[in-house]
């Protein structure tokens, strides 16, 4: 026997949420939601009309009612992605206010408890990322862009595969990019010097990826830095903190700005749309030819 009456009593008399009703009645959350949806579609409220037995109640709710089923399917679905972005952007915005706007635009839409439950269910499927706050002048993220850029000698026509060094300040995402002859240590150090001159200062910490130019042995707890790179950092009065992986093999994402800058800088240099990149490549090519 279905526990329709108990579901309706707990909902409308005691004001319990659907999840609490499901635990109390020992049934699934979807079943509770279905009972309540059918009750609304059938116009059944609480308390029940006198003389309405269990069989008559079930006949009203579970009889052949295609119009009612269609009404349930046609309810407007909220745009959870937009709602999530709004909640992230506005610190004083709450689900209650969002739901009120939703019901104002969709009078036949979901009620508040179901609205909240569906949002939480949607949010559980999001990729969990730890947001890190960076202080001004604290960190400078450095990396090589993935692909090389062909630079052609104006005299011989020979192509040189230029590597792209990218440096990004953590707090402002202020970016410096430079084309280098290769990815050797000398080019790595020289590009760092140019980046510091460009930014006009020295950060507290430089955060490179586990590139072999900077890290000779990658380790979660105690990575080995290249001795020359370590001496360079000491000379400029800054520290070096390479990226590490967690115990589950997952790398944190504090360097998203650097990855984004890598892609953007590489595309600008490849298409020749950035005068800074073109000048950098010209200077690099001039040094190589000399």
C-alpha positions, 0 to 999 in steps of 0.5 A, spaced: 500 500 500 502 506 498 503 511 503 500 517 500 496 520 506 502 520 510 506 523 505 501 529 504 500 529 512 508 530 513 508 535 507 502 540 508 501 539 516 508 538 519 512 542 513 517 537 512 522 537 506 522 532 501 528 528 503 526 528 510 519 525 508 523 520 504 527 518 510 521 518 515 516 513 510 522 509 508 521 511 500 525 514 495 526 521 494 523 521 487 517 517 489 515 523 494 516 528 489 512 524 484 506 523 490 506 531 491 506 532 484 500 528 482 497 531 488 498 538 486 496 536 479 489 533 481 488 539 486 488 535 492 490 539 498 490 538 506 487 536 510 483 531 505 476 531 504 472 527 509 470 520 506 476 520 501 478 513 502 485 510 500 483 507 494 479 513 491 485 517 493 490 513 489 485 513 483 485 520 483 493 520 483 494 514 479 489 513 474 490 514 467 491 522 467 495 524 461 493 531 461 496 531 468 502 528 466 503 532 461 503 538 466 508 536 470 513 535 464 512 542 461 514 545 468 520 550 466 527 548 468 531 553 471 538 554 468 542 552 474 549 554 470 546 561 470 544 561 477 550 558 480 554 563 476 550 569 479 551 566 486 558 566 485 558 573 483 554 576 488 555 575 495 549 577 498 544 573 493 541 567 496 537 561 493 531 564 496 531 570 492 533 566 486 527 562 487 523 568 488 525 571 481 524 564 478 517 563 481 515 570 479 517 568 471 514 561 472 508 561 477 507 554 475 514 552 477 517 548 482 516 550 489 522 552 494 524 545 497 524 542 490 528 548 487 533 547 493 534 540 492 535 540 485 540 545 485 544 541 490 543 535 486 546 539 480 552 542 484 554 535 486 556 534 479 561 540 478 568 539 478 571 541 485 576 546 484 580 549 490 580 557 489 586 560 491 587 567 493 593 571 491 596 577 494 599 582 490 607 581 489 606 574 492 607 569 486 609 569 479 608 563 475 612 561 469 612 555 464 613 554 457 608 554 452 606 547 449 608 548 442 614 551 438 613 557 433 617 557 427 621 563 425 624 564 418 631 567 417 630 573 412 636 571 408 637 563 408 629 562 409 631 557 414 626 555 420 628 556 427 623 552 432 622 558 437 620 556 444 615 561 448 616 563 455 610 565 459 610 569 466 604 571 469 603 574 476 598 571 480 594 576 483 593 581 477 594 576 471 599 581 468 603 577 463 610 577 460 611 572 454 618 572 450 620 567 444 627 564 446 632 560 441 630 553 446 628 551 452 635 550 455 637 553 462 641 559 459 634 561 455 630 560 462 634 564 466 635 570 461 627 570 460 626 570 468 631 576 468 627 579 462 620 578 466 623 581 472 625 587 468 618 588 465 614 587 471 619 592 475 620 588 481 621 581 484 616 577 487 616 573 493 615 566 490 616 563 483 612 557 481 614 553 475 611 547 473 615 541 473 619 542 467 626 539 467 629 546 466 627 548 473 626 541 477 631 536 476 627 531 480 620 532 481 617 530 488 611 531 492 615 533 498 622 535 496 623 536 489 630 537 487 631 544 483 636 545 478 642 548 482 643 554 477 636 556 478 636 555 485 642 560 485 639 565 481 633 565 486 637 566 492 641 572 488 634 576 486 632 574 493 626 570 492 624 563 493 622 557 488 616 553 489 615 548 484 608 545 483 606 538 486 601 533 486 596 531 492 596 524 495 591 522 490 595 524 484 591 530 482 594 537 481 592 543 484 590 549 479 593 555 482 596 556 475 590 556 471 592 564 469 598 561 466 595 556 462 590 561 459 596 566 458 600 560 455 594 559 450 593 566 448 600 568 447 602 562 443 596 564 438 597 571 438 605 569 436 603 564 431 598 569 428 602 575 428 597 579 431 601 581 437 606 587 436 610 585 443 610 578 440 613 580 434 618 584 437 620 579 441 621 574 436 625 579 432 630 580 437 631 573 439 632 571 431 637 577 431 641 574 437 641 567 434 643 570 427 649 574 430 
